[in-house]
């Protein structure tokens, strides 16, 4: 009998502990719902579903409460947003929220079951961190992560706080404090530093600023963990200060490969430390050790790559570089994944040849204009995510090739390389613009089949503006035929364009104004008069 009672007690304690664990699983999602929609407090019941190959959420109403069942925090937050959009007709989007108090939650008459066909729902570009986020405080990041979670993002580039990792690394290698600071750029230029395009520009930073950024990063990573958004931190890919062999005696004879200038003579690129040199692993080990001290040893994804936008490759065994970078990454973070950018001709075939495919993931960046995934034969049968930039430099303007987004994602999914398409994402240089483009891209990550754009826009206008309005719907039908269209040339190829068409009134004063910005265009690849009609309908509404 005593044995039986002991077993019962153990079982009771186990069940209590199990229930407490389950209650904690979606704790941060509950807090999120109460932050963004306080009227839902104590009206939602979250239940964890068993883990499966792909994330899933379910919605139903019972006893005047909304039940959200989900396989992860990411899926649970997306399920809540689905309910806000399609039952409350409210939205939380870039630049505007339409949340209003409801005394009772709308009823879900038929159980909703949604399962994503994709493993990854990706977000952010290196450049986003400077064009949109250079001076974010924690309060800004909290709102940003709320938005990411609500849109089902489960993997996000998160290289903040790398400044302090590099500062500590260089101090360990023998740099003085001032010498280390000289390598690190100002807070508005970290993207191009991390991509190997410049060093020191806009700096030096104070140690206090680097520590502040690092502390914010720790909060960001903690919240991302709670919301089950995997961070991509900056890995070591051989980038070192161009003067390393001059500043540190131990590196006097190390093979440092000068990378020259970027874009103009003003920007000095960091150098590349040859992977065949015995110092390569030594620097990498120090770098990863300092990263672990600051941000933990449970990081699964790392970004950063050599020769991203040019650089000097002559005499460099790129395959050997790739092997060395991934080897030392795996040594310090076993089973981690190296995330590469599919931009221009990168990653080169020679680089891919040196990688373990199971530990490699490629982001197809420029999907609105190119089809690298197809031309590169699924990047040599390597897992990839389809995404598009669409916004360059946080330039304002209506733009987004919505129909192409739909067509390309599902064309890739149904292609011979469909097995390697593991996700869909957004990778704009600036994020505070064109919310329709982000809503569409992150919505289709949860759709097995391609939606009809007209029908999707109808649903979008309902939740963005709160109710059906015929004039608004008709205006948007015009917009997707004009500013949000997908123009092609006589061969059926996308008309090349980097971001929205620009206004001459935004140009610097000059007697010879052609493009407003270096790579922009003033050409309108749509019917301007038709667009005017759409604007008139929108104003009428």
C-alpha positions in Angstrom: 0.0 0.0 0.0 2.8 2.4 0.9 4.4 1.6 -2.5 1.1 2.3 -4.2 0.6 5.6 -2.4 4.2 6.6 -3.2 3.5 5.9 -6.9 0.3 8.0 -6.8 2.1 10.9 -5.2 4.8 10.8 -7.8 2.2 10.7 -10.5 0.4 13.7 -9.0 3.6 15.7 -8.7 4.5 14.8 -12.3 1.1 15.8 -13.6 1.2 19.1 -11.7 4.7 19.8 -13.0 3.6 18.8 -16.5 0.6 21.2 -16.4 2.8 24.0 -15.1 5.2 23.4 -18.0 2.4 23.4 -20.5 1.0 26.6 -18.9 4.4 28.3 -19.3 4.9 27.2 -23.0 2.7 30.0 -24.4 3.2 32.5 -21.5 4.9 35.1 -23.7 2.2 34.7 -26.4 -0.4 35.4 -23.7 1.5 38.5 -22.7 1.8 39.5 -26.4 -2.0 39.2 -26.9 -2.6 41.4 -23.9 -0.1 44.0 -25.1 -1.6 44.4 -28.5 -5.3 43.7 -27.9 -6.1 44.2 -24.2 -9.7 43.4 -24.7 -8.8 39.8 -25.2 -7.4 39.4 -21.7 -8.8 36.2 -19.9 -10.8 35.4 -23.0 -8.3 33.1 -24.8 -7.3 29.6 -23.9 -4.0 28.4 -25.4 -3.3 24.6 -25.8 -0.2 23.1 -27.1 -0.5 20.6 -29.9 2.0 17.7 -30.4 5.0 18.7 -32.5 4.9 17.8 -36.1 7.0 18.2 -39.2 5.3 21.5 -40.0 3.7 24.1 -37.7 0.0 24.2 -37.3 -2.7 26.2 -35.4 -6.4 25.6 -34.8 -9.1 28.0 -33.7 -12.6 27.4 -32.2 -15.0 29.1 -29.8 -16.2 27.4 -26.6 -18.1 28.9 -23.7 -17.5 32.4 -25.1 -13.8 31.9 -25.1 -11.4 31.6 -28.0 -9.3 28.4 -28.1 -6.0 28.6 -29.9 -4.3 25.2 -30.3 -0.8 25.4 -31.8 2.4 23.4 -32.2 4.7 26.3 -31.2 4.6 29.8 -29.8 5.2 31.1 -33.4 2.1 29.2 -34.6 0.1 30.3 -31.6 0.9 34.0 -32.3 0.1 33.6 -35.9 -3.2 31.9 -35.0 -4.1 34.9 -32.8 -3.3 37.3 -35.7 -5.4 35.2 -38.1 -8.3 35.6 -35.7 -7.8 39.4 -35.3 -7.7 39.8 -39.1 -10.5 37.5 -40.2 -12.9 37.5 -37.3 -12.3 40.9 -35.6 -11.4 42.7 -38.8 -8.5 44.4 -37.1 -4.9 44.6 -38.0 -1.4 45.3 -36.6 0.8 46.3 -39.5 3.8 48.4 -40.5 3.0 52.0 -39.6 -0.6 51.6 -38.4 -2.8 49.5 -36.1 -6.6 49.3 -36.2 -7.2 47.7 -32.8 -10.4 48.8 -31.2 -12.1 47.5 -28.0 -14.6 44.7 -28.4 -16.9 43.8 -25.5 -17.3 40.2 -26.7 -15.1 38.1 -29.0 -16.5 37.2 -32.4 -17.5 33.5 -32.6 -15.6 31.0 -34.7 -18.5 29.0 -36.0 -16.5 26.3 -37.7 -13.2 25.1 -36.4 -10.2 26.6 -38.3 -7.2 24.4 -39.0 -4.2 25.9 -40.8 -0.9 24.1 -41.4 2.2 25.7 -43.0 3.8 23.8 -45.9 7.1 25.5 -45.1 9.7 24.9 -42.4 11.0 28.5 -42.3 9.2 31.9 -42.2 12.1 34.3 -42.5 12.6 38.0 -42.0 15.1 40.8 -42.4 18.1 42.0 -44.4 21.4 43.2 -43.0 20.5 46.6 -44.3 17.3 46.7 -42.4 19.3 47.1 -39.3 20.6 50.4 -40.4 17.9 51.9 -42.7 15.2 51.1 -40.2 16.7 50.1 -36.8 20.0 51.8 -36.1 18.8 53.5 -33.0 16.1 51.2 -31.7 15.6 51.1 -28.0 14.2 48.0 -26.2 10.7 49.4 -26.5 11.0 49.5 -30.3 12.3 46.0 -30.4 9.5 44.7 -28.2 7.0 46.1 -30.8 9.0 44.7 -33.6 9.2 41.2 -32.2 5.4 41.4 -31.5 4.9 42.1 -35.2 7.2 39.3 -36.2 5.5 36.8 -34.0 2.0 37.8 -35.1 3.1 37.2 -38.6 4.4 33.7 -37.9 8.1 34.5 -38.4 10.2 31.7 -36.9 13.7 32.7 -38.1 15.1 36.2 -38.1 18.5 37.8 -38.9 19.7 39.2 -35.5 23.3 40.5 -35.7 22.9 43.3 -33.1 25.6 43.5 -30.5 28.3 42.0 -32.8 30.3 45.2 -32.2 31.2 44.1 -28.6 32.0 40.6 -29.8 34.6 42.0 -32.2 35.9 44.5 -29.7 36.5 41.7 -27.1 38.0 39.5 -29.8 40.5 42.1 -30.9 41.5 42.9 -27.3 42.2 39.2 -26.8 44.3 39.2 -30.0 46.4 42.1 -28.8 44.8 45.3 -30.1 44.6 48.3 -27.8 41.2 49.6 -27.0 41.5 52.5 -29.4 42.8 50.2 -32.2 39.9 47.8 -31.7 37.4 50.7 -31.8 38.9 51.9 -35.0 37.8 48.7 -36.8 34.2 49.0 -35.7 31.8 51.3 -37.7 29.3 53.8 -36.3 25.8 52.4 -35.4 24.4 53.5 -38.8 26.9 51.4 -40.8 27.1 48.0 -39.2 25.3 46.2 -42.1 28.0 47.0 -44.6 30.7 46.1 -42.1 29.2 42.7 -41.4 28.9 42.1 -45.1 32.6 42.9 -45.6 32.2 46.1 -47.4 33.8 48.6 -45.0 35.4 49.0 -41.6 35.5 51.9 -39.1 33.2 54.2 -41.1 31.2 56.5 -38.9 33.1 55.4 -35.8 34.6 55.1 -33.4 32.0 53.9 -30.9 32.3 54.3 -27.2 32.6 51.2 -25.1 29.4 52.3 -23.3 27.5 52.4 -26.6 28.7 48.9 -27.5 27.7 47.6 -24.1 24.3 49.2 -24.4 23.7 47.6 -27.8 24.8 44.2 -26.4 22.4 44.5 -23.4 19.6 45.2 -25.8 20.6 42.2 -27.9 20.4 40.0 -24.8 16.8 41.1 -24.2 16.0 40.6 -27.9 17.4 37.1 -27.9 15.6 36.2 -24.7 12.3 37.4 -26.2 12.9 35.6 -29.5 13.6 32.4 -27.5 10.2 32.8 -25.7 8.4 33.4 -29.0 10.3 30.5 -30.7 11.9 32.8 -33.3 15.4 31.4 -34.1 18.0 34.1 -34.3 20.7 34.2 -37.0 23.8 35.7 -35.4 27.0 36.8 -37.2 29.5 34.0 -37.8 33.2 34.2 -38.4 34.0 33.9 -42.1 37.6 35.1 -42.2 36.9 38.8 -42.0 39.6 40.6 -40.0 41.0 44.2 -39.8 43.0 45.1 -42.9 45.9 46.0 -40.6 45.9 42.9 -38.4 49.4 41.8 -39.4 50.8 45.3 -38.7 49.1 45.7 -35.3 49.8 42.3 -33.8 53.2 40.7 -33.9 51.8 37.2 -33.8 50.1 37.8 -37.2 53.2 39.4 -38.8 53.6 36.4 -41.2 49.9 35.5 -41.5 48.4 35.5 -45.0 46.1 38.4 -44.9 44.3 38.9 -48.2 43.6 42.6 -48.9 40.1 43.2 -50.3 40.6 46.7 -51.6 37.9 49.3 -51.7 34.1 49.0 -52.0 32.0 51.2 -54.4 34.4 54.1 -54.1 37.8 55.0 -52.8 36.2 56.1 -49.5 35.4 52.6 -48.1 38.2 50.3 -47.1 37.1 46.7 -46.9 38.1 44.4 -44.1 40.7 41.8 -45.2 40.2 38.1 -45.3 42.4 35.8 -43.2 43.5 32.9 -45.4 41.8 29.7 -44.2 45.0 27.6 -44.8 46.8 29.7 -42.3 47.1 28.2 -38.8 45.9 31.5 -37.4 42.4 31.2 -39.0 41.1 28.7 -36.4 42.8 30.6 -33.6 40.9 33.8 -34.5 37.7 32.0 -35.1 37.9 30.2 -31.7 38.4 33.5 -29.9 35.5 35.1 -31.8 33.1 32.3 -31.0 34.3 32.1 -27.4 33.5 35.8 -27.0 30.1 35.4 -28.7 29.2 32.5 -26.4 30.1 34.6 -23.3 27.7 37.3 -24.4 24.9 35.5 -26.1 25.0 31.8 -25.1 26.0 28.5 -26.6 22.6 27.5 -28.0 22.7 29.5 -31.3 21.7 27.4 -34.3 22.1 29.7 -37.2 25.0 32.0 -38.4 25.2 34.5 -41.2 28.0 36.3 -42.9 30.1 35.3 -46.0 33.2 36.3 -47.9 33.1 38.1 -51.2 29.4 39.2 -50.8 29.7 42.2 -53.2 33.0 41.7 -54.9 36.4 41.7 -53.2 39.6 40.1 -54.4 39.4 36.4 -55.1 42.6 36.0 -57.2 44.7 33.2 -55.8 42.1 32.3 -53.2 40.8 28.7 -52.9 37.2 29.6 -52.3 36.2 25.9 -51.7 38.9 25.7 -49.0 37.6 29.0 -47.5 34.1 27.5 -47.3 35.3 24.3 -45.7 37.3 26.2 -43.1 34.5 28.6 -42.2 31.9 25.8 -41.8 34.4 23.5 -40.0 35.2 26.0 -37.3 31.5 27.0 -37.1 30.6 23.3 -36.5 33.5 22.9 -34.0 32.2 25.7 -31.8 28.4 25.2 -32.5 27.8 21.6 -33.4 25.0 21.0 -36.0 24.6 24.8 -36.6 23.5 26.1 -40.0 25.4 28.6 -42.2 22.9 31.0 -43.8 24.1 32.4 -47.1 22.7 35.2 -49.2 21.6 34.4 -52.8 22.6 37.8 -54.2 24.0 38.5 -57.6 26.3 35.5 -58.4 26.6 34.5 -54.8 27.1 32.1 -53.3 29.6 30.9 -55.9 29.5 27.3 -57.0 33.1 26.9 -55.8 32.0 28.0 -52.3 29.0 25.7 -52.3 31.3 22.8 -53.3 33.1 23.1 -50.0 29.9 22.9 -47.8 28.0 20.2 -46.1 24.5 20.7 -47.5 22.7 19.6 -44.4 24.3 22.5 -42.5 23.7 25.1 -45.2 20.7 27.4 -46.0 20.5 30.0 -48.8 18.3 33.1 -48.8 17.1 33.9 -52.4 17.1 37.7 -52.0 16.0 39.4 -55.2 13.0 37.3 -56.2 11.1 40.3 -57.5 13.5 40.6 -60.4 15.5 37.3 -60.7 15.0 33.5 -60.5 18.4 32.5 -59.2 16.9 29.4 -57.6 16.0 28.2 -61.1 19.1 29.3 -63.0 21.4 27.9 -60.3 19.4 24.6 -60.3 18.2 24.9 -56.8 21.7 26.2 -55.8 23.1 22.8 -56.6 20.3 21.1 -54.6 20.8 23.2 -51.5 18.0 24.1 -49.1 16.8 27.7 -49.8 14.2 30.3 -48.8 12.5 32.4 -51.4 12.3 36.1 -50.6 12.4 39.5 -52.2 14.0 42.9 -51.3 11.4 45.2 -52.9 12.5 48.2 -50.8 16.0 49.7 -51.1 17.3 52.2 -48.6 13.9 52.7 -46.8 12.8 54.9 -49.7 9.1 55.8 -49.6 6.9 54.8 -52.5 4.2 52.4 -53.4 5.7 49.3 -54.8 5.6 45.5 -54.6 5.2 42.9 -57.4 2.4 41.1 -55.6 1.4 38.7 -58.4 5.0 37.8 -59.1 5.4 37.0 -55.4 2.6 34.5 -55.6 3.6 33.1 -59.0 7.3 32.6 -58.2 6.8 31.0 -54.7 4.4 28.4 -56.0 6.3 27.9 -59.2 9.4 27.1 -57.2 7.4 24.9 -54.9 6.1 22.8 -57.8 9.5 22.8 -59.7 12.1 20.0 -59.8 13.8 21.9 -57.0 10.7 22.1 -54.8 12.1 19.7 -52.3 14.8 22.3 -51.5 12.4 25.2 -51.1 12.2 25.2 -47.3 10.6 28.6 -46.6 9.4 32.0 -47.7 10.5 35.3 -46.2 10.8 39.1 -46.4 14.2 40.8 -46.8 13.7 44.5 -47.4 16.4 47.0 -46.8 13.8 49.3 -45.2 10.8 47.9 -43.4 8.5 50.9 -42.7 6.6 50.9 -46.0 4.2 48.9 -48.2 2.5 46.8 -45.5 0.5 45.0 -48.1 3.7 43.3 -49.5 4.7 42.0 -46.1 1.2 40.8 -45.2 1.0 38.9 -48.5 4.5 37.3 -48.2 4.0 36.2 -44.6 0.5 35.0 -45.2 1.4 32.7 -48.0 3.9 30.9 -45.8 0.8 29.3 -44.3 -0.9 28.4 -47.6 -0.5 25.1 -49.4 -2.0 26.4 -52.6 -1.6 29.8 -54.4 -4.3 32.2 -53.5 -6.2 34.3 -56.0 -4.8 37.9 -55.6 -8.2 39.6 -56.1 -9.7 37.5 -53.4 -6.8 38.0 -51.1 -6.9 41.8 -51.6 -10.6 41.7 -50.7 -9.8 40.0 -47.4 -6.9 42.4 -46.8 -9.1 45.5 -47.3 -11.7 44.1 -44.9 -9.2 43.7 -42.0 -7.0 46.7 -42.8 -9.9 49.1 -42.9 -12.3 47.3 -40.6 -15.2 46.5 -42.9 -16.1 46.0 -46.6 -16.1 49.1 -48.7 -16.8 48.8 -52.4 -14.8 51.8 -53.4 -11.8 50.7 -51.4 -11.9 47.3 -52.9 -12.2 48.7 -56.5 -9.4 51.1 -55.7 -7.1 48.3 -54.6 -8.0 46.3 -57.7 -6.6 49.3 -59.7 -3.5 49.4 -57.4 -2.6 45.8 -58.1 -2.8 46.6 -61.8 -0.6 49.7 -61.5 1.8 50.5 -58.6 1.6 46.9 -57.2 1.7 45.2 -60.6 4.3 42.8 -62.0 5.4 44.4 -65.4 7.3 42.3 -67.8 9.2 43.0 -71.1 8.5 41.6 -74.6 10.2 38.4 -73.6 8.1 37.9 -70.5 11.0 38.8 -68.2 10.4 41.1 -65.2 11.3 44.7 -66.0 14.3 45.4 -63.8 13.6 47.8 -61.0 15.1 48.4 -57.6 12.3 49.6 -55.4 9.6 52.1 -56.0 9.7 54.7 -58.8 11.1 57.9 -57.4 9.9 61.5 -57.5 12.1 64.2 -59.1 11.2 66.4 -56.1 13.3 64.2 -53.9 16.4 64.6 -56.0 19.4 66.7 -54.9 19.4 70.1 -56.7 21.1 69.7 -60.0 20.8 70.8 -63.6 21.0 67.2 -64.7 18.7 65.1 -62.7 18.1 61.6 -64.0 17.8 59.0 -61.3 16.9 60.5 -57.9 19.2 58.0 -56.1 22.2 56.0 -57.4 20.3 52.9 -58.4 16.7 54.2 -58.4 14.4 55.0 -61.3 11.9 57.7 -62.2 10.2 55.5 -64.8 6.6 54.5 -64.1 6.1 51.0 -65.4 2.4 51.3 -65.1 -0.6 53.2 -66.5 -0.5 56.6 -64.6 -4.0 57.6 -65.6 -5.4 54.3 -64.4 -3.6 54.8 -61.1 -5.2 58.3 -60.9 -8.6 56.6 -61.2 -7.7 54.3 -58.3 -6.7 57.2 -56.1 -10.0 58.9 -56.9 -11.9 55.8 -55.8 -9.8 55.6 -52.6 -10.4 59.2 -51.8 -14.2 58.8 -52.4 -14.3 56.0 -49.9 
